[in-house]
Amino acid sequence: MTSTNISTYESRRGKPAPSKNHAIIQRNLLFMMSLQLKGKDVLPELSLSIDGKERIPDLSIYPTLSFMPFADETKVSQPPLTTIEILSFTQKISDLTAKSGEYFDFGVQSYWLVIPELRSIYVFNSPDKHTVFANEEILSDPTLGIKLDLKRVFGEKFRLE
């Protein structure tokens, strides 16, 4: 993609605009995780300030944060427990694996890299150690104490059951 084709979203955020599949997976993860992670906040598209750089993971998981109407933050400097990035078809995997190092240096305890085309999620517990979950497996992340059914994560329709 040439610089003349970069959308306003991409130029402002430094990452590709989400596609339909990206949005479906992000929604599914947000709802499924919110149902399971009592006492934690699952936040989409939160700007993080990491060593003077802005990073915007697709999802960030925090211990419960307080809503404070007169003390909002546009860039959060507190590290989340987990960050999740969903690979867009215009991104390189190496760009997102490199981000894992930044996130771990920032203080996250786990980093998920979601690869929609392969229906897989890589769960990193350090920049160089990960577990791969694919297709219809049950993802487990001990950092969060969560288990997710990947056929529901990658399903087109999310249903509360």
DOLORO-976234 format. One record per atom (N, C-alpha, C): x, y, z; residue number from 1; atom name. Coordinates in steps of 0.05 Angstrom, whole numbers. Layout:
N
<east: X	north: Y	up: Z	num: NUM	atomo: CA>
...
// end
This chain:
161
<east: 17	north: -23	up: 0	num: 1	atomo: N>
<east: 0	north: 0	up: 0	num: 1	atomo: CA>
<east: 18	north: 25	up: 0	num: 1	atomo: C>
<east: 13	north: 44	up: -17	num: 2	atomo: N>
<east: 29	north: 68	up: -18	num: 2	atomo: CA>
<east: 18	north: 89	up: 1	num: 2	atomo: C>
<east: 34	north: 108	up: 7	num: 3	atomo: N>
<east: 26	north: 129	up: 27	num: 3	atomo: CA>
<east: 2	north: 145	up: 17	num: 3	atomo: C>
<east: -2	north: 146	up: -9	num: 4	atomo: N>
<east: -26	north: 161	up: -19	num: 4	atomo: CA>
<east: -52	north: 146	up: -14	num: 4	atomo: C>
<east: -50	north: 120	up: -8	num: 5	atomo: N>
<east: -74	north: 105	up: -3	num: 5	atomo: CA>
<east: -80	north: 101	up: 27	num: 5	atomo: C>
<east: -64	north: 113	up: 44	num: 6	atomo: N>
<east: -68	north: 109	up: 73	num: 6	atomo: CA>
<east: -92	north: 126	up: 82	num: 6	atomo: C>
<east: -110	north: 113	up: 95	num: 7	atomo: N>
<east: -134	north: 127	up: 105	num: 7	atomo: CA>
<east: -127	north: 145	up: 129	num: 7	atomo: C>
<east: -145	north: 162	up: 136	num: 8	atomo: N>
<east: -142	north: 180	up: 159	num: 8	atomo: CA>
<east: -138	north: 163	up: 184	num: 8	atomo: C>
<east: -154	north: 142	up: 187	num: 9	atomo: N>
<east: -152	north: 124	up: 210	num: 9	atomo: CA>
<east: -124	north: 113	up: 212	num: 9	atomo: C>
<east: -113	north: 103	up: 190	num: 10	atomo: N>
<east: -86	north: 91	up: 190	num: 10	atomo: CA>
<east: -65	north: 111	up: 196	num: 10	atomo: C>
<east: -67	north: 135	up: 185	num: 11	atomo: N>
<east: -46	north: 155	up: 190	num: 11	atomo: CA>
<east: -47	north: 165	up: 219	num: 11	atomo: C>
<east: -70	north: 167	up: 230	num: 12	atomo: N>
<east: -72	north: 176	up: 258	num: 12	atomo: CA>
<east: -64	north: 155	up: 278	num: 12	atomo: C>
<east: -71	north: 130	up: 272	num: 13	atomo: N>
<east: -66	north: 108	up: 292	num: 13	atomo: CA>
<east: -42	north: 92	up: 286	num: 13	atomo: C>
<east: -30	north: 95	up: 262	num: 14	atomo: N>
<east: -6	north: 80	up: 256	num: 14	atomo: CA>
<east: -11	north: 50	up: 252	num: 14	atomo: C>
<east: -35	north: 43	up: 245	num: 15	atomo: N>
<east: -42	north: 15	up: 240	num: 15	atomo: CA>
<east: -65	north: 14	up: 220	num: 15	atomo: C>
<east: -69	north: -9	up: 207	num: 16	atomo: N>
<east: -90	north: -11	up: 187	num: 16	atomo: CA>
<east: -118	north: -8	up: 199	num: 16	atomo: C>
<east: -136	north: 2	up: 183	num: 17	atomo: N>
<east: -164	north: 3	up: 191	num: 17	atomo: CA>
<east: -175	north: -25	up: 193	num: 17	atomo: C>
<east: -191	north: -31	up: 214	num: 18	atomo: N>
<east: -201	north: -58	up: 218	num: 18	atomo: CA>
<east: -220	north: -66	up: 195	num: 18	atomo: C>
<east: -219	north: -92	up: 188	num: 19	atomo: N>
<east: -236	north: -103	up: 168	num: 19	atomo: CA>
<east: -261	north: -115	up: 182	num: 19	atomo: C>
<east: -279	north: -126	up: 166	num: 20	atomo: N>
<east: -303	north: -139	up: 177	num: 20	atomo: CA>
<east: -295	north: -162	up: 195	num: 20	atomo: C>
<east: -278	north: -180	up: 185	num: 21	atomo: N>
<east: -270	north: -203	up: 201	num: 21	atomo: CA>
<east: -256	north: -195	up: 227	num: 21	atomo: C>
<east: -239	north: -175	up: 224	num: 22	atomo: N>
<east: -226	north: -164	up: 248	num: 22	atomo: CA>
<east: -246	north: -154	up: 268	num: 22	atomo: C>
<east: -266	north: -139	up: 259	num: 23	atomo: N>
<east: -286	north: -129	up: 277	num: 23	atomo: CA>
<east: -303	north: -151	up: 290	num: 23	atomo: C>
<east: -309	north: -172	up: 275	num: 24	atomo: N>
<east: -325	north: -194	up: 286	num: 24	atomo: CA>
<east: -309	north: -208	up: 308	num: 24	atomo: C>
<east: -283	north: -214	up: 303	num: 25	atomo: N>
<east: -267	north: -227	up: 323	num: 25	atomo: CA>
<east: -263	north: -209	up: 348	num: 25	atomo: C>
<east: -259	north: -183	up: 343	num: 26	atomo: N>
<east: -255	north: -165	up: 366	num: 26	atomo: CA>
<east: -281	north: -164	up: 383	num: 26	atomo: C>
<east: -304	north: -163	up: 370	num: 27	atomo: N>
<east: -329	north: -164	up: 385	num: 27	atomo: CA>
<east: -332	north: -190	up: 400	num: 27	atomo: C>
<east: -327	north: -212	up: 387	num: 28	atomo: N>
<east: -330	north: -238	up: 401	num: 28	atomo: CA>
<east: -312	north: -240	up: 425	num: 28	atomo: C>
<east: -287	north: -232	up: 422	num: 29	atomo: N>
<east: -268	north: -233	up: 444	num: 29	atomo: CA>
<east: -277	north: -215	up: 467	num: 29	atomo: C>
<east: -286	north: -191	up: 459	num: 30	atomo: N>
<east: -295	north: -171	up: 479	num: 30	atomo: CA>
<east: -318	north: -182	up: 496	num: 30	atomo: C>
<east: -338	north: -193	up: 483	num: 31	atomo: N>
<east: -361	north: -204	up: 497	num: 31	atomo: CA>
<east: -354	north: -229	up: 513	num: 31	atomo: C>
<east: -340	north: -247	up: 501	num: 32	atomo: N>
<east: -334	north: -272	up: 515	num: 32	atomo: CA>
<east: -316	north: -267	up: 539	num: 32	atomo: C>
<east: -297	north: -250	up: 536	num: 33	atomo: N>
<east: -279	north: -244	up: 558	num: 33	atomo: CA>
<east: -293	north: -228	up: 580	num: 33	atomo: C>
<east: -310	north: -210	up: 572	num: 34	atomo: N>
<east: -324	north: -194	up: 592	num: 34	atomo: CA>
<east: -342	north: -212	up: 609	num: 34	atomo: C>
<east: -354	north: -232	up: 597	num: 35	atomo: N>
<east: -371	north: -251	up: 612	num: 35	atomo: CA>
<east: -355	north: -267	up: 632	num: 35	atomo: C>
<east: -331	north: -275	up: 625	num: 36	atomo: N>
<east: -315	north: -292	up: 642	num: 36	atomo: CA>
<east: -297	north: -277	up: 662	num: 36	atomo: C>
<east: -288	north: -254	up: 655	num: 37	atomo: N>
<east: -268	north: -241	up: 672	num: 37	atomo: CA>
<east: -282	north: -221	up: 691	num: 37	atomo: C>
<east: -294	north: -232	up: 711	num: 38	atomo: N>
<east: -307	north: -215	up: 732	num: 38	atomo: CA>
<east: -285	north: -200	up: 747	num: 38	atomo: C>
<east: -289	north: -175	up: 752	num: 39	atomo: N>
<east: -269	north: -159	up: 766	num: 39	atomo: CA>
<east: -247	north: -149	up: 749	num: 39	atomo: C>
<east: -250	north: -152	up: 722	num: 40	atomo: N>
<east: -230	north: -141	up: 703	num: 40	atomo: CA>
<east: -245	north: -126	up: 681	num: 40	atomo: C>
<east: -231	north: -107	up: 670	num: 41	atomo: N>
<east: -243	north: -92	up: 648	num: 41	atomo: CA>
<east: -229	north: -99	up: 621	num: 41	atomo: C>
<east: -245	north: -105	up: 602	num: 42	atomo: N>
<east: -236	north: -112	up: 575	num: 42	atomo: CA>
<east: -242	north: -87	up: 558	num: 42	atomo: C>
<east: -222	north: -73	up: 549	num: 43	atomo: N>
<east: -225	north: -47	up: 536	num: 43	atomo: CA>
<east: -215	north: -47	up: 508	num: 43	atomo: C>
<east: -232	north: -39	up: 489	num: 44	atomo: N>
<east: -223	north: -38	up: 461	num: 44	atomo: CA>
<east: -209	north: -12	up: 454	num: 44	atomo: C>
<east: -188	north: -14	up: 438	num: 45	atomo: N>
<east: -176	north: 10	up: 425	num: 45	atomo: CA>
<east: -167	north: 31	up: 445	num: 45	atomo: C>
<east: -156	north: 23	up: 468	num: 46	atomo: N>
<east: -146	north: 42	up: 488	num: 46	atomo: CA>
<east: -118	north: 51	up: 481	num: 46	atomo: C>
<east: -112	north: 77	up: 481	num: 47	atomo: N>
<east: -86	north: 87	up: 475	num: 47	atomo: CA>
<east: -68	north: 84	up: 499	num: 47	atomo: C>
<east: -45	north: 71	up: 495	num: 48	atomo: N>
<east: -25	north: 67	up: 516	num: 48	atomo: CA>
<east: -1	north: 84	up: 510	num: 48	atomo: C>
<east: 11	north: 96	up: 530	num: 49	atomo: N>
<east: 35	north: 111	up: 527	num: 49	atomo: CA>
<east: 58	north: 94	up: 537	num: 49	atomo: C>
<east: 75	north: 85	up: 518	num: 50	atomo: N>
<east: 97	north: 67	up: 524	num: 50	atomo: CA>
<east: 123	north: 80	up: 515	num: 50	atomo: C>
<east: 139	north: 89	up: 534	num: 51	atomo: N>
<east: 164	north: 102	up: 529	num: 51	atomo: CA>
<east: 162	north: 124	up: 508	num: 51	atomo: C>
<east: 141	north: 141	up: 511	num: 52	atomo: N>
<east: 137	north: 164	up: 494	num: 52	atomo: CA>
<east: 124	north: 157	up: 467	num: 52	atomo: C>
<east: 118	north: 131	up: 463	num: 53	atomo: N>
<east: 104	north: 123	up: 438	num: 53	atomo: CA>
<east: 75	north: 115	up: 445	num: 53	atomo: C>
<east: 58	north: 120	up: 426	num: 54	atomo: N>
<east: 30	north: 112	up: 429	num: 54	atomo: CA>
<east: 26	north: 85	up: 416	num: 54	atomo: C>
<east: 15	north: 67	up: 431	num: 55	atomo: N>
<east: 7	north: 40	up: 421	num: 55	atomo: CA>
<east: -22	north: 36	up: 427	num: 55	atomo: C>
<east: -37	north: 25	up: 408	num: 56	atomo: N>
<east: -66	north: 21	up: 411	num: 56	atomo: CA>
<east: -72	north: -8	up: 405	num: 56	atomo: C>
<east: -70	north: -25	up: 425	num: 57	atomo: N>
<east: -78	north: -53	up: 420	num: 57	atomo: CA>
<east: -108	north: -55	up: 414	num: 57	atomo: C>
<east: -115	north: -77	up: 401	num: 58	atomo: N>
<east: -144	north: -81	up: 395	num: 58	atomo: CA>
<east: -160	north: -84	up: 421	num: 58	atomo: C>
<east: -148	north: -98	up: 441	num: 59	atomo: N>
<east: -161	north: -101	up: 467	num: 59	atomo: CA>
<east: -139	north: -100	up: 488	num: 59	atomo: C>
<east: -146	north: -88	up: 511	num: 60	atomo: N>
<east: -129	north: -87	up: 534	num: 60	atomo: CA>
<east: -146	north: -97	up: 558	num: 60	atomo: C>
<east: -134	north: -114	up: 575	num: 61	atomo: N>
<east: -148	north: -124	up: 598	num: 61	atomo: CA>
<east: -134	north: -114	up: 623	num: 61	atomo: C>
<east: -150	north: -101	up: 640	num: 62	atomo: N>
<east: -141	north: -88	up: 664	num: 62	atomo: CA>
<east: -156	north: -99	up: 688	num: 62	atomo: C>
<east: -143	north: -98	up: 712	num: 63	atomo: N>
<east: -160	north: -101	up: 736	num: 63	atomo: CA>
<east: -180	north: -78	up: 734	num: 63	atomo: C>
<east: -201	north: -79	up: 748	num: 64	atomo: N>
<east: -223	north: -59	up: 746	num: 64	atomo: CA>
<east: -212	north: -31	up: 748	num: 64	atomo: C>
<east: -219	north: -15	up: 728	num: 65	atomo: N>
<east: -212	north: 14	up: 727	num: 65	atomo: CA>
<east: -237	north: 30	up: 735	num: 65	atomo: C>
<east: -232	north: 53	up: 747	num: 66	atomo: N>
<east: -254	north: 70	up: 755	num: 66	atomo: CA>
<east: -261	north: 90	up: 733	num: 66	atomo: C>
<east: -287	north: 94	up: 728	num: 67	atomo: N>
<east: -296	north: 115	up: 710	num: 67	atomo: CA>
<east: -296	north: 141	up: 726	num: 67	atomo: C>
<east: -280	north: 160	up: 717	num: 68	atomo: N>
<east: -278	north: 186	up: 731	num: 68	atomo: CA>
<east: -284	north: 208	up: 710	num: 68	atomo: C>
<east: -308	north: 219	up: 711	num: 69	atomo: N>
<east: -317	north: 238	up: 690	num: 69	atomo: CA>
<east: -299	north: 262	up: 687	num: 69	atomo: C>
<east: -287	north: 272	up: 708	num: 70	atomo: N>
<east: -271	north: 296	up: 705	num: 70	atomo: CA>
<east: -241	north: 291	up: 706	num: 70	atomo: C>
<east: -233	north: 266	up: 704	num: 71	atomo: N>
<east: -205	north: 259	up: 704	num: 71	atomo: CA>
<east: -200	north: 237	up: 683	num: 71	atomo: C>
<east: -208	north: 243	up: 658	num: 72	atomo: N>
<east: -204	north: 223	up: 637	num: 72	atomo: CA>
<east: -175	north: 224	up: 627	num: 72	atomo: C>
<east: -167	north: 203	up: 613	num: 73	atomo: N>
<east: -140	north: 201	up: 602	num: 73	atomo: CA>
<east: -142	north: 194	up: 573	num: 73	atomo: C>
<east: -127	north: 208	up: 556	num: 74	atomo: N>
<east: -127	north: 201	up: 528	num: 74	atomo: CA>
<east: -105	north: 180	up: 522	num: 74	atomo: C>
<east: -85	north: 179	up: 539	num: 75	atomo: N>
<east: -64	north: 159	up: 536	num: 75	atomo: CA>
<east: -58	north: 148	up: 564	num: 75	atomo: C>
<east: -62	north: 122	up: 568	num: 76	atomo: N>
<east: -59	north: 110	up: 594	num: 76	atomo: CA>
<east: -30	north: 101	up: 597	num: 76	atomo: C>
<east: -19	north: 107	up: 620	num: 77	atomo: N>
<east: 9	north: 99	up: 626	num: 77	atomo: CA>
<east: 11	north: 75	up: 644	num: 77	atomo: C>
<east: -11	north: 65	up: 654	num: 78	atomo: N>
<east: -12	north: 41	up: 670	num: 78	atomo: CA>
<east: -13	north: 16	up: 652	num: 78	atomo: C>
<east: 5	north: -3	up: 655	num: 79	atomo: N>
<east: 4	north: -26	up: 637	num: 79	atomo: CA>
<east: -20	north: -44	up: 643	num: 79	atomo: C>
<east: -32	north: -55	up: 622	num: 80	atomo: N>
<east: -54	north: -75	up: 626	num: 80	atomo: CA>
<east: -42	north: -102	up: 634	num: 80	atomo: C>
<east: -59	north: -120	up: 643	num: 81	atomo: N>
<east: -50	north: -147	up: 648	num: 81	atomo: CA>
<east: -43	north: -161	up: 621	num: 81	atomo: C>
<east: -60	north: -156	up: 601	num: 82	atomo: N>
<east: -58	north: -169	up: 575	num: 82	atomo: CA>
<east: -65	north: -150	up: 553	num: 82	atomo: C>
<east: -50	north: -152	up: 531	num: 83	atomo: N>
<east: -58	north: -137	up: 507	num: 83	atomo: CA>
<east: -63	north: -158	up: 485	num: 83	atomo: C>
<east: -82	north: -151	up: 467	num: 84	atomo: N>
<east: -89	north: -169	up: 445	num: 84	atomo: CA>
<east: -88	north: -153	up: 419	num: 84	atomo: C>
<east: -74	north: -164	up: 400	num: 85	atomo: N>
<east: -73	north: -152	up: 373	num: 85	atomo: CA>
<east: -84	north: -172	up: 353	num: 85	atomo: C>
<east: -101	north: -163	up: 335	num: 86	atomo: N>
<east: -112	north: -179	up: 314	num: 86	atomo: CA>
<east: -99	north: -172	up: 288	num: 86	atomo: C>
<east: -86	north: -191	up: 276	num: 87	atomo: N>
<east: -71	north: -186	up: 251	num: 87	atomo: CA>
<east: -90	north: -178	up: 229	num: 87	atomo: C>
<east: -85	north: -155	up: 216	num: 88	atomo: N>
<east: -101	north: -148	up: 193	num: 88	atomo: CA>
<east: -86	north: -159	up: 168	num: 88	atomo: C>
<east: -101	north: -164	up: 147	num: 89	atomo: N>
<east: -89	north: -176	up: 123	num: 89	atomo: CA>
<east: -68	north: -159	up: 110	num: 89	atomo: C>
<east: -66	north: -133	up: 117	num: 90	atomo: N>
<east: -46	north: -116	up: 106	num: 90	atomo: CA>
<east: -21	north: -113	up: 124	num: 90	atomo: C>
<east: -22	north: -125	up: 147	num: 91	atomo: N>
<east: 0	north: -124	up: 166	num: 91	atomo: CA>
<east: 19	north: -147	up: 163	num: 91	atomo: C>
<east: 44	north: -143	up: 172	num: 92	atomo: N>
<east: 63	north: -165	up: 173	num: 92	atomo: CA>
<east: 63	north: -176	up: 202	num: 92	atomo: C>
<east: 65	north: -202	up: 203	num: 93	atomo: N>
<east: 66	north: -215	up: 230	num: 93	atomo: CA>
<east: 90	north: -205	up: 246	num: 93	atomo: C>
<east: 112	north: -200	up: 232	num: 94	atomo: N>
<east: 136	north: -191	up: 246	num: 94	atomo: CA>
<east: 132	north: -164	up: 260	num: 94	atomo: C>
<east: 115	north: -147	up: 249	num: 95	atomo: N>
<east: 109	north: -122	up: 262	num: 95	atomo: CA>
<east: 95	north: -126	up: 289	num: 95	atomo: C>
<east: 76	north: -145	up: 290	num: 96	atomo: N>
<east: 62	north: -150	up: 315	num: 96	atomo: CA>
<east: 78	north: -167	up: 334	num: 96	atomo: C>
<east: 95	north: -185	up: 325	num: 97	atomo: N>
<east: 111	north: -199	up: 344	num: 97	atomo: CA>
<east: 132	north: -180	up: 356	num: 97	atomo: C>
<east: 141	north: -161	up: 341	num: 98	atomo: N>
<east: 160	north: -141	up: 352	num: 98	atomo: CA>
<east: 146	north: -124	up: 374	num: 98	atomo: C>
<east: 120	north: -119	up: 370	num: 99	atomo: N>
<east: 105	north: -104	up: 391	num: 99	atomo: CA>
<east: 104	north: -119	up: 417	num: 99	atomo: C>
<east: 104	north: -145	up: 416	num: 100	atomo: N>
<east: 102	north: -161	up: 441	num: 100	atomo: CA>
<east: 125	north: -153	up: 460	num: 100	atomo: C>
<east: 149	north: -149	up: 449	num: 101	atomo: N>
<east: 171	north: -141	up: 466	num: 101	atomo: CA>
<east: 166	north: -114	up: 480	num: 101	atomo: C>
<east: 155	north: -95	up: 465	num: 102	atomo: N>
<east: 148	north: -69	up: 476	num: 102	atomo: CA>
<east: 128	north: -72	up: 498	num: 102	atomo: C>
<east: 107	north: -88	up: 493	num: 103	atomo: N>
<east: 86	north: -92	up: 513	num: 103	atomo: CA>
<east: 98	north: -105	up: 539	num: 103	atomo: C>
<east: 115	north: -126	up: 536	num: 104	atomo: N>
<east: 126	north: -139	up: 559	num: 104	atomo: CA>
<east: 145	north: -120	up: 574	num: 104	atomo: C>
<east: 161	north: -104	up: 560	num: 105	atomo: N>
<east: 177	north: -84	up: 573	num: 105	atomo: CA>
<east: 160	north: -64	up: 589	num: 105	atomo: C>
<east: 137	north: -58	up: 578	num: 106	atomo: N>
<east: 118	north: -39	up: 591	num: 106	atomo: CA>
<east: 106	north: -51	up: 616	num: 106	atomo: C>
<east: 104	north: -78	up: 618	num: 107	atomo: N>
<east: 94	north: -91	up: 642	num: 107	atomo: CA>
<east: 70	north: -109	up: 638	num: 107	atomo: C>
<east: 62	north: -114	up: 613	num: 108	atomo: N>
<east: 40	north: -133	up: 610	num: 108	atomo: CA>
<east: 50	north: -161	up: 618	num: 108	atomo: C>
<east: 31	north: -178	up: 625	num: 109	atomo: N>
<east: 37	north: -205	up: 634	num: 109	atomo: CA>
<east: 32	north: -226	up: 612	num: 109	atomo: C>
<east: 14	north: -219	up: 593	num: 110	atomo: N>
<east: 10	north: -236	up: 570	num: 110	atomo: CA>
<east: 2	north: -219	up: 546	num: 110	atomo: C>
<east: 8	north: -230	up: 523	num: 111	atomo: N>
<east: 3	north: -216	up: 497	num: 111	atomo: CA>
<east: -9	north: -237	up: 478	num: 111	atomo: C>
<east: -31	north: -230	up: 466	num: 112	atomo: N>
<east: -44	north: -249	up: 447	num: 112	atomo: CA>
<east: -41	north: -237	up: 419	num: 112	atomo: C>
<east: -33	north: -254	up: 401	num: 113	atomo: N>
<east: -32	north: -247	up: 372	num: 113	atomo: CA>
<east: -53	north: -265	up: 358	num: 113	atomo: C>
<east: -74	north: -253	up: 348	num: 114	atomo: N>
<east: -95	north: -267	up: 335	num: 114	atomo: CA>
<east: -91	north: -266	up: 305	num: 114	atomo: C>
<east: -91	north: -290	up: 292	num: 115	atomo: N>
<east: -87	north: -292	up: 263	num: 115	atomo: CA>
<east: -113	north: -303	up: 251	num: 115	atomo: C>
<east: -130	north: -285	up: 241	num: 116	atomo: N>
<east: -157	north: -294	up: 231	num: 116	atomo: CA>
<east: -155	north: -314	up: 209	num: 116	atomo: C>
<east: -138	north: -310	up: 189	num: 117	atomo: N>
<east: -137	north: -328	up: 166	num: 117	atomo: CA>
<east: -130	north: -357	up: 174	num: 117	atomo: C>
<east: -115	north: -360	up: 196	num: 118	atomo: N>
<east: -108	north: -387	up: 205	num: 118	atomo: CA>
<east: -125	north: -396	up: 228	num: 118	atomo: C>
<east: -144	north: -380	up: 236	num: 119	atomo: N>
<east: -162	north: -386	up: 259	num: 119	atomo: CA>
<east: -145	north: -395	up: 283	num: 119	atomo: C>
<east: -125	north: -378	up: 289	num: 120	atomo: N>
<east: -106	north: -385	up: 311	num: 120	atomo: CA>
<east: -100	north: -361	up: 328	num: 120	atomo: C>
<east: -93	north: -367	up: 353	num: 121	atomo: N>
<east: -85	north: -346	up: 372	num: 121	atomo: CA>
<east: -59	north: -355	up: 385	num: 121	atomo: C>
<east: -39	north: -339	up: 384	num: 122	atomo: N>
<east: -14	north: -343	up: 397	num: 122	atomo: CA>
<east: -15	north: -329	up: 424	num: 122	atomo: C>
<east: -12	north: -343	up: 446	num: 123	atomo: N>
<east: -12	north: -331	up: 473	num: 123	atomo: CA>
<east: 17	north: -331	up: 483	num: 123	atomo: C>
<east: 28	north: -306	up: 485	num: 124	atomo: N>
<east: 55	north: -302	up: 494	num: 124	atomo: CA>
<east: 55	north: -297	up: 524	num: 124	atomo: C>
<east: 73	north: -311	up: 538	num: 125	atomo: N>
<east: 77	north: -305	up: 567	num: 125	atomo: CA>
<east: 103	north: -290	up: 571	num: 125	atomo: C>
<east: 119	north: -288	up: 550	num: 126	atomo: N>
<east: 143	north: -271	up: 549	num: 126	atomo: CA>
<east: 148	north: -267	up: 519	num: 126	atomo: C>
<east: 166	north: -249	up: 512	num: 127	atomo: N>
<east: 171	north: -243	up: 483	num: 127	atomo: CA>
<east: 180	north: -267	up: 467	num: 127	atomo: C>
<east: 192	north: -287	up: 480	num: 128	atomo: N>
<east: 202	north: -310	up: 465	num: 128	atomo: CA>
<east: 189	north: -337	up: 473	num: 128	atomo: C>
<east: 167	north: -336	up: 488	num: 129	atomo: N>
<east: 154	north: -361	up: 495	num: 129	atomo: CA>
<east: 124	north: -357	up: 490	num: 129	atomo: C>
<east: 113	north: -376	up: 474	num: 130	atomo: N>
<east: 85	north: -374	up: 467	num: 130	atomo: CA>
<east: 73	north: -402	up: 464	num: 130	atomo: C>
<east: 46	north: -403	up: 466	num: 131	atomo: N>
<east: 31	north: -427	up: 460	num: 131	atomo: CA>
<east: 11	north: -420	up: 438	num: 131	atomo: C>
<east: 8	north: -438	up: 419	num: 132	atomo: N>
<east: -10	north: -434	up: 397	num: 132	atomo: CA>
<east: -36	north: -450	up: 401	num: 132	atomo: C>
<east: -58	north: -436	up: 397	num: 133	atomo: N>
<east: -85	north: -449	up: 398	num: 133	atomo: CA>
<east: -97	north: -444	up: 371	num: 133	atomo: C>
<east: -110	north: -465	up: 360	num: 134	atomo: N>
<east: -120	north: -463	up: 333	num: 134	atomo: CA>
<east: -147	north: -478	up: 329	num: 134	atomo: C>
<east: -161	north: -469	up: 308	num: 135	atomo: N>
<east: -186	north: -482	up: 299	num: 135	atomo: CA>
<east: -207	north: -484	up: 321	num: 135	atomo: C>
<east: -212	north: -507	up: 331	num: 136	atomo: N>
<east: -234	north: -511	up: 351	num: 136	atomo: CA>
<east: -223	north: -518	up: 378	num: 136	atomo: C>
<east: -198	north: -511	up: 384	num: 137	atomo: N>
<east: -186	north: -517	up: 410	num: 137	atomo: CA>
<east: -197	north: -498	up: 431	num: 137	atomo: C>
<east: -192	north: -504	up: 456	num: 138	atomo: N>
<east: -199	north: -487	up: 478	num: 138	atomo: CA>
<east: -173	north: -472	up: 486	num: 138	atomo: C>
<east: -174	north: -446	up: 483	num: 139	atomo: N>
<east: -151	north: -429	up: 491	num: 139	atomo: CA>
<east: -151	north: -426	up: 521	num: 139	atomo: C>
<east: -127	north: -427	up: 532	num: 140	atomo: N>
<east: -124	north: -424	up: 561	num: 140	atomo: CA>
<east: -101	north: -404	up: 566	num: 140	atomo: C>
<east: -107	north: -383	up: 582	num: 141	atomo: N>
<east: -86	north: -364	up: 589	num: 141	atomo: CA>
<east: -86	north: -363	up: 620	num: 141	atomo: C>
<east: -65	north: -375	up: 633	num: 142	atomo: N>
<east: -64	north: -375	up: 662	num: 142	atomo: CA>
<east: -61	north: -348	up: 674	num: 142	atomo: C>
<east: -50	north: -329	up: 659	num: 143	atomo: N>
<east: -47	north: -301	up: 669	num: 143	atomo: CA>
<east: -74	north: -290	up: 676	num: 143	atomo: C>
<east: -94	north: -295	up: 659	num: 144	atomo: N>
<east: -121	north: -284	up: 664	num: 144	atomo: CA>
<east: -139	north: -305	up: 677	num: 144	atomo: C>
<east: -131	north: -330	up: 677	num: 145	atomo: N>
<east: -148	north: -351	up: 688	num: 145	atomo: CA>
<east: -173	north: -354	up: 670	num: 145	atomo: C>
<east: -169	north: -355	up: 644	num: 146	atomo: N>
<east: -191	north: -356	up: 625	num: 146	atomo: CA>
<east: -188	north: -379	up: 606	num: 146	atomo: C>
<east: -211	north: -390	up: 597	num: 147	atomo: N>
<east: -212	north: -410	up: 576	num: 147	atomo: CA>
<east: -233	north: -401	up: 556	num: 147	atomo: C>
<east: -225	north: -401	up: 530	num: 148	atomo: N>
<east: -243	north: -393	up: 509	num: 148	atomo: CA>
<east: -244	north: -414	up: 487	num: 148	atomo: C>
<east: -268	north: -419	up: 478	num: 149	atomo: N>
<east: -273	north: -438	up: 456	num: 149	atomo: CA>
<east: -268	north: -423	up: 429	num: 149	atomo: C>
<east: -247	north: -431	up: 415	num: 150	atomo: N>
<east: -240	north: -417	up: 390	num: 150	atomo: CA>
<east: -262	north: -418	up: 369	num: 150	atomo: C>
<east: -278	north: -440	up: 368	num: 151	atomo: N>
<east: -298	north: -440	up: 348	num: 151	atomo: CA>
<east: -319	north: -418	up: 352	num: 151	atomo: C>
<east: -322	north: -409	up: 377	num: 152	atomo: N>
<east: -339	north: -386	up: 383	num: 152	atomo: CA>
<east: -324	north: -359	up: 377	num: 152	atomo: C>
<east: -299	north: -358	up: 382	num: 153	atomo: N>
<east: -283	north: -334	up: 377	num: 153	atomo: CA>
<east: -284	north: -328	up: 347	num: 153	atomo: C>
<east: -279	north: -349	up: 330	num: 154	atomo: N>
<east: -278	north: -346	up: 301	num: 154	atomo: CA>
<east: -304	north: -350	up: 287	num: 154	atomo: C>
<east: -326	north: -354	up: 303	num: 155	atomo: N>
<east: -352	north: -357	up: 291	num: 155	atomo: CA>
<east: -363	north: -330	up: 281	num: 155	atomo: C>
<east: -379	north: -331	up: 260	num: 156	atomo: N>
<east: -390	north: -307	up: 249	num: 156	atomo: CA>
<east: -411	north: -295	up: 268	num: 156	atomo: C>
<east: -426	north: -311	up: 282	num: 157	atomo: N>
<east: -447	north: -301	up: 299	num: 157	atomo: CA>
<east: -442	north: -309	up: 328	num: 157	atomo: C>
<east: -440	north: -289	up: 344	num: 158	atomo: N>
<east: -436	north: -294	up: 373	num: 158	atomo: CA>
<east: -464	north: -296	up: 386	num: 158	atomo: C>
<east: -468	north: -317	up: 401	num: 159	atomo: N>
<east: -494	north: -320	up: 415	num: 159	atomo: CA>
<east: -488	north: -325	up: 444	num: 159	atomo: C>
<east: -503	north: -312	up: 461	num: 160	atomo: N>
<east: -502	north: -317	up: 489	num: 160	atomo: CA>
<east: -517	north: -344	up: 494	num: 160	atomo: C>
<east: -503	north: -362	up: 506	num: 161	atomo: N>
<east: -516	north: -388	up: 511	num: 161	atomo: CA>
<east: -518	north: -394	up: 540	num: 161	atomo: C>
// end
